[in-house]
Amino acid sequence: MQHKIQPPHRPTSTSSLEVAESIQPPLKVTIVYEGQSGLARANELWFKLAARFDGEIQIATDTWNFALLRGPRLRELAARAAIAANIIIVSASGASPLPAHIRNWIDAWLPLKRGRNDAFAVLLEEKPADSNELVPELREAAEEEGHMEFFCNSPEVPFASGKGKDLGRFDTSLFERK
């Protein structure tokens, strides 16, 4: 039995511009977490994102432990990842202020987010002791310095901000507590 070898299919009616427009870039997420419980909270949100988009788009994730960012080289790499990310998630206990090296990391990338339609999510323990200071500080930084949408799961804080911005791009139910 003979098989005819077919030449590779080459579309004739699709321009390279149409092909380029049909390729959707991945949703880029950078996660920075404190401890195992912080990782668990961040993973829960990541799985909600993945389920929400259910194969519609690809999600590329960079994950960093607070301890890794003590070193300037890794902090710089994580800052580059945050600059490229569409969503930055910081998952912390909230029991104390953020360590200086995490604030330095945020300060490195935050001003470079202006003009982009990105989100900054803060995930805290159920009842963080110090969230009264931490959350407003991060919200103000995200909104004023980075012009980013801000989300937080802290029960003391209105869930999503936006100062009148269209939050339609981000499904705020992803960040809500069960």
C-alpha positions as CSV (number, residue, x, y, z in Angstrom):
1,M,0.0,0.0,0.0
2,Q,1.4,3.3,-1.0
3,H,0.8,6.5,0.9
4,K,1.0,9.8,-0.8
5,I,3.1,12.3,1.1
6,Q,1.3,15.6,1.4
7,P,3.2,18.8,1.6
8,P,2.7,20.8,4.8
9,H,-0.4,22.8,4.8
10,R,0.3,26.5,4.2
11,P,-2.6,28.8,4.7
12,T,-3.0,31.1,1.8
13,S,-5.7,33.5,3.0
14,T,-4.3,34.3,6.5
15,S,-1.9,37.1,6.7
16,S,1.0,37.1,9.2
17,L,-0.7,40.1,10.9
18,E,-3.9,38.0,11.4
19,V,-1.9,35.1,12.8
20,A,0.0,37.5,15.2
21,E,-3.3,39.0,16.4
22,S,-4.7,35.5,17.1
23,I,-1.8,34.6,19.4
24,Q,-2.7,35.6,22.9
25,P,0.2,36.3,25.3
26,P,0.1,34.5,28.6
27,L,-1.3,36.2,31.7
28,K,1.8,36.8,33.8
29,V,1.5,36.4,37.6
30,T,4.3,37.1,40.1
31,I,3.8,35.7,43.6
32,V,5.8,36.6,46.6
33,Y,4.9,34.8,49.8
34,E,5.8,34.5,53.5
35,G,6.0,31.0,54.9
36,Q,4.0,27.9,54.0
37,S,0.6,29.4,54.9
38,G,1.4,32.4,52.6
39,L,2.2,29.9,49.8
40,A,-1.1,28.0,50.4
41,R,-3.1,31.3,50.1
42,A,-1.3,32.3,47.0
43,N,-1.8,28.8,45.4
44,E,-5.5,28.9,46.2
45,L,-5.8,32.2,44.3
46,W,-3.7,30.8,41.5
47,F,-5.9,27.8,41.2
48,K,-9.0,30.1,41.1
49,L,-7.4,32.1,38.3
50,A,-6.6,28.9,36.4
51,A,-10.2,27.6,36.8
52,R,-11.6,31.0,35.9
53,F,-9.8,31.0,32.6
54,D,-10.1,27.2,32.0
55,G,-7.6,26.9,29.2
56,E,-8.8,30.2,27.5
57,I,-5.4,31.7,28.2
58,Q,-2.0,30.5,29.4
59,I,-0.9,31.6,32.8
60,A,2.9,32.1,33.4
61,T,3.9,32.3,37.1
62,D,7.0,33.4,38.9
63,T,7.0,32.4,42.6
64,W,9.3,33.8,45.2
65,N,9.7,33.2,49.0
66,F,10.3,36.3,51.2
67,A,13.6,34.8,52.3
68,L,14.9,34.5,48.7
69,L,14.5,38.2,48.2
70,R,17.0,39.1,50.9
71,G,19.8,38.9,48.4
72,P,20.0,41.8,45.9
73,R,20.5,39.6,42.8
74,L,17.4,37.5,43.4
75,R,15.4,40.6,44.5
76,E,16.4,42.3,41.2
77,L,15.2,39.2,39.2
78,A,11.9,39.2,41.1
79,A,11.5,42.9,40.4
80,R,12.0,42.2,36.7
81,A,9.3,39.5,36.9
82,A,7.0,41.9,38.7
83,I,7.5,44.6,36.0
84,A,6.5,42.1,33.3
85,A,3.6,40.7,35.4
86,N,-0.1,41.5,34.9
87,I,-0.9,40.5,38.5
88,I,1.4,40.7,41.4
89,I,0.4,38.8,44.5
90,V,1.9,39.4,48.0
91,S,0.8,36.8,50.5
92,A,1.9,37.7,54.0
93,S,0.9,37.0,57.6
94,G,0.1,40.6,58.3
95,A,1.2,40.0,61.9
96,S,4.0,42.5,61.4
97,P,5.1,45.1,58.8
98,L,6.6,43.9,55.7
99,P,10.4,43.3,56.0
100,A,12.5,46.0,54.6
101,H,13.8,43.9,51.7
102,I,10.2,43.2,50.6
103,R,9.4,46.9,50.7
104,N,12.6,47.5,48.7
105,W,11.4,45.0,46.2
106,I,8.0,46.7,45.9
107,D,9.7,50.1,45.6
108,A,11.9,48.8,42.7
109,W,9.1,47.8,40.4
110,L,6.0,49.8,41.5
111,P,6.8,53.1,39.7
112,L,7.4,51.2,36.5
113,K,3.8,49.9,36.4
114,R,2.3,53.3,35.5
115,G,0.3,53.4,32.4
116,R,-0.5,49.7,32.5
117,N,-3.7,48.0,33.4
118,D,-2.3,45.7,36.1
119,A,-3.4,44.5,39.5
120,F,-1.7,44.2,42.9
121,A,-3.3,41.7,45.3
122,V,-2.4,41.4,49.0
123,L,-3.4,38.2,50.7
124,L,-3.3,38.2,54.5
125,E,-4.0,35.7,57.3
126,E,-7.6,35.6,58.6
127,K,-7.1,38.1,61.3
128,P,-3.8,39.9,60.8
129,A,-2.7,42.0,63.8
130,D,-1.1,44.8,61.9
131,S,-3.2,45.0,58.8
132,N,-4.6,48.4,59.9
133,E,-1.2,50.0,58.9
134,L,0.0,47.5,56.2
135,V,-3.0,47.4,53.9
136,P,-3.6,51.2,53.6
137,E,0.2,51.7,53.0
138,L,0.2,49.1,50.2
139,R,-3.1,50.3,48.7
140,E,-1.8,53.9,48.6
141,A,1.4,52.8,47.0
142,A,-0.3,50.6,44.4
143,E,-2.9,53.3,43.4
144,E,-0.7,56.5,43.7
145,E,2.7,55.3,42.6
146,G,1.8,52.4,40.3
147,H,-1.7,53.4,39.1
148,M,-2.6,49.7,39.7
149,E,-5.9,48.1,40.7
150,F,-5.6,47.0,44.4
151,F,-7.2,43.9,45.9
152,C,-7.0,42.6,49.4
153,N,-8.7,39.8,51.3
154,S,-8.5,41.5,54.7
155,P,-12.0,41.7,56.2
156,E,-11.3,45.2,57.6
157,V,-10.6,46.6,54.1
158,P,-13.1,47.2,51.3
159,F,-12.2,44.4,48.9
160,A,-11.3,46.1,45.7
161,S,-10.3,49.6,45.0
162,G,-10.1,51.3,41.7
163,K,-11.0,54.9,42.3
164,G,-13.6,54.7,39.6
165,K,-11.5,52.6,37.3
166,D,-13.1,49.8,35.3
167,L,-12.5,46.6,37.3
168,G,-14.0,44.5,34.5
169,R,-10.7,43.1,33.5
170,F,-10.2,41.4,36.9
171,D,-12.8,39.1,38.4
172,T,-12.9,40.4,42.0
173,S,-14.7,37.3,43.2
174,L,-11.4,35.5,42.8
175,F,-10.1,37.3,45.8
176,E,-13.1,37.0,48.1
177,R,-13.0,34.8,51.2
178,K,-15.1,31.6,51.3
